[in-house]
């Protein structure tokens, strides 16, 4: 059961990190677009739907594996530190 729960957390963290990448069709682009000048945002928004296929191809090729792995592990360590006190009762039970 613990392995299944760990895999669920890992998959969800990986998807969250991927979705927050600042690439136009992803949600991270919405965050990054606040920081950019409106003229640049409008220019890139015109190509937003055309960028979905190249991003899927790059994902398939494994280009995002290393950054997503690094960011997911970083986020997992932060969450583990913040919720580390929860592990103590579970270790006593096992």
Buried (B, 14 or more C-beta within 10 A) or exposed (E): EEEEEEEEBEEEBBEBBBEBBBBBBBBBBEEBBEEBEEEEBEEBEEEEEEBEEEBEEEEEEEEBEEEBEEBBEEBBEEEEEEEEEEEEEEEEEE
